[in-house]
């Protein structure tokens, strides 16, 4: 899609400017300008995976046999490894709206397999390429809420898990792969507009909680340069700022956790977060009239963000941020 490719290139240029130190204060505004004009288009038909009971039975049977602890790499046998074909069939179930195949099935099974060292580094590498692809992260993303959310949201969730393994256990990703993850996650964070948490009988979508998870892993990655971390953090905040739908099921609190962690980690991020909050407060107090439902949702999302910072506790938040939010909370009611 030409629009997606254009946005990808513009974000890559902004990332380069961030790395070169050419942009800081206006980074959030520059990112927001890329998507502020976008309106969601009507939903189209979503191609969903079939309810694969064979795969579900496989996951249930083998899930019961998984060890309680990680298996050392030297103890792995070919028989204990999952085949590529089966792994892909399970991964595809993450796009299934039915929770017994997706959430309780594929996600739980893949999470156990990855964390217990039961898939190879090569498999984790191609899983990363699969979940970070345009098809997984951006399918139906310009449309009004539809079942495409499950593929996008759970791709991000598995990416966060793979990054956790990369950070804490074994380095299996190349620099090129990490660079693509930075680009794609940043773009996803500003494009996702489906704010639904728990959806009827289909269970959790929770895209913005999953965004918080993957951004948290990026912020904790020891070998990434600060400019790349700042770029992803700024993208997450810019995407939140532009939301025209409410976040009501704990997503804001998760994003605030990530922001506070970043602000405590380095003065660069702390300064940027404080700058962002000042710009948000300026939006709130200078807006002459709020005429639409979307405008009201934007206002209350930001209000909830400020309140979540206060509820985090003075002892947990950098003083300059906590003092600012505390001093301005009267404008947020």
N, C-alpha and C positions, 0 to 999 in steps of 0.2 A: 504494500500500500504506500502510495507516494507521500501521503501526509505523515505516516509513521516514519518513513525514511528521512523526511525533512526534519522532523523533530529529533531524531537520533543524531543527525549531523549537527544540529544547533546545540544540543546538549554536549556533544563531544567538544565543540569549540568552547563552550563555557567551562568545561572541565579543564581544558588546556589553559584558558585564561586564569583560572583559579590556581593551577600549578605554577604558572609564571608570575603569580603575585599581582596580576593586572586588575583583579576584581576582588572585592571583599564586601564592603558595605552594601553595594547594589546587587550582590549575587542573588539574594532571594527575589528581589524585584525582577531581575533579568529572567530568572527561571519562571516566575509566575506569569510574566508577559507571554511566554510561549504557549500557555494553556488557558489563560484567563478568558480568551474569546471563544473557546471550544464549547459547543453545545452538544449534548448527547443526542444521537439520532435514534430512530425507532429500532427496536430489536429485530434481528433476523434469526432464522432457524439455526439452532446450535446442534452440531453433530456430536452426539454423546456416545460413550462406550456402552456396549450391551451389558446387561446384568450377567456377568460371567460366573456362574455357579461353580464351574470347574476350578477357576482361579480362587474363588472364595473358599472352597473345600481344601484346596492346597494350602492356603494361608492358615486356615484353622488347624489343620493337621500338623503342619510343620511348626506353627507358632507354639503349639503345646510342647514341642520337642526342643525348643531353643534353650540353650544353657542360661543359667542365671547370671553368669559373668562373661566378660570379654574373653574371646579365644585368642591366645598369642598367635601371631602370624605364622610362626614356625610349626604350629600344631594343626594348621589348616590342611584338610585333605580335599581332593577333588569331589568326593562324595558329599562333603559338608557345604560346598559352595552351590549357590543358586545359578542356574543357567541364564544366559543372556536373554533368551526368548521368554522364559518365565518371568524374569525381572522386568522386561518391557511390558508384558501383559499385566503385571501387577501395577506398574507405574501408570499405565493408562487408566486404571480404575480410580485414580485420584481425581479424574474429571467426572466421575459418576455422581449425580445428585443424591443417590440413595446412600445414606450414611453407613449401612452395614458393609457396603462394598468399598466406600471411600474412606471415611473417618475411622470407623472401628475395624475396617479391613485393611486396605492398602497402606494407609498412613501408619497405623500401629505396627504392622508387619515390617514395612520398610524401615521404620525407625529402629526397631529391634535388630534387624539384620545389619544395618549400618553401624549402630553403636556397639554391637557385639562382634564386629570384625568378621562378619560372615559373607561379605562381598569383597571382591578384590579392588585394589587401587584403580586398576584399569576400568572396572565397572563403575566405580564412584566417579571417575573422570568423565565417562560418557553420560552418566546420569546427570552430572552437572551441565554438560553441553545441552542435554535434552531439556532440562528444566529452565535453563536461561535463554532458550531460543525464543524468537519472536512468536512462533506458533503457540507456545505454552504461556508466555507472559502477556501477550497483547491480543489474543483472540477475542473479538467482540468488545474490546475495551472502550471503543468510541460509542457504544450503544447503551440504551437504557437497560436497567437491571434485567438480567436473564441468567440462564443456567451456565453461561460461560464463566461465571465467577469462580466455580469450583476448580476448574483447570488452572486458572491464574493464581488463585489464592493458595492452593495446596502446592503448586510449583514453588512459590515463594517460601512456604513453610519447609519443604524438603531442602531447598537451597540453604536455609538457615542452619539446618542440621548438618549438611555437608560442610558448610563453612566452620561449624563447631569442630568437626573431626579434623579439618585442615588445621585449625588453630591449636587444638589440644592434643592430638594423637599422632597424625602422620600427614606430611606434606605431599599431597598427590596432585595439586593443581599447578599449572604453569603460570608464569607471569601474564601471558596472553589471556589465559582463561580468567584470571583475577581481574584483569583490566576490563574484559567484557562484562563480568559480573557487576563491576562498579557502574559501567555505562547503563546496563539494562535495569539494574535495581533503581538507580536514580530516576530513570525515565518512568519506570513503573510507578514509583512513588508519587509522581506528579500527574499521571494519567488515570490511575484507578479512581473511579467515582462510585463504585457500588459499596455503600457503607453498611449493608445489612450484616447483622451479627448472626443470630440464630434464626433460621428460616423455616417456619412451619414444621413439617415432618421430615425435612431434609437435613436438619441439624445445622452445624456451624459452617458459615462461610468465613467471617472474621478476617477479611483481607487486611484491615489496618492493624490488627494485632499481629498478624504475620509480617507485615511491613516492619513493625517495631522489632520483631525477632531478628529479621535478616539485617536490619540496620545496626542493631546491637552487636551482632557478630562482626560486622565490618568495622565498627568503632573499636572493637577489642583486638582486631587483627594486628599483631605486633610489627609486621614488616611493611605495612602500608604507610605511605607518606601521609602527613597530616592534611595536605591539600586535598587528597582524594577522600579522606574521611569527612573533611569539612564540606566537600561538594555533595556527598551523599546525605549528610545531616541537613544541609540547606535545602536539598530537594525534598526530603521528607517534610520539613517545616513549610516549604512553599506549597506542596501538595495539600497539606492540612489547611493552610490559609484559604485555598481556593475552593474547598469543599462547599457544595451547595445543598448537602444533605446532612442530617444529624448523625453523630456517632454517640450511641447510647449504651453500649454493652461492654464497657471497660476498655475500649480501644484508646481513648484519650489518656487514661491512666498509664497504659503500657507505653505509649509514645513519650509521655512525660518522664517515665523511668529512664528511658534511653537518653533523653535530653539531659537529665540531671547527671547521669553517669558521664556523658561526654563533657559536660561543663565542669565536673569535678576532675576529669582526667587531664585537662590542659587549659591554660588561660585563653588560648586562641578560640576554642569552642565556647568557653564561657562568655567571652566578649561578643561572639557572634549571636549566641542565644539571647543575651541581654539586648543587643541591637534589634533583633527580630521582635522581641516582646514590646519594645518601645514603638516599633513601627505598627504592630498590631493594635496597641493601645491608641495610637494616633488615629488609626482607621476607625476605632470605636467612638472616639470623642469628637471627631470632625465630620462624621457622616451626617449630612443635613436631614436626610429622611430615609427611612427603611420602608420601601414600598412593596417588596416581594417576599414570598416565603423563603426563597433562596437566600436573600439578604439576612433575614432573621436567623436562619440556620448558621450562616457564617458568623454572625455575632455571637450566638450562644455556644458554638463550638469553641471559639476563642475564649469566651468567658469560662467555660469548663476547663480549658487548658490552664488558665491562670489559677483557678481554684484548686486544680490538682497539684500544682506546685506548692501552694500553701499547705495543703493536706499532707504533703510529703514530709513536712516537719522542718523547722528552721535548722536543726542540727544536720540535716542531710543535703541541704541545698547551699550552693555557694552564696556567701553573704550578699554580694552585690546583686544577685538575682532575687534572692528572697526579700531583701529590703525593698527593692523596686516594686515587686509584686504586692507586698504588704502595704506599701505606701499608696498604691494606685487601686487597691481593691474596691474602694468606694465608687469608682467609675464603672464597675463591672456588674452592678446589681440592677 
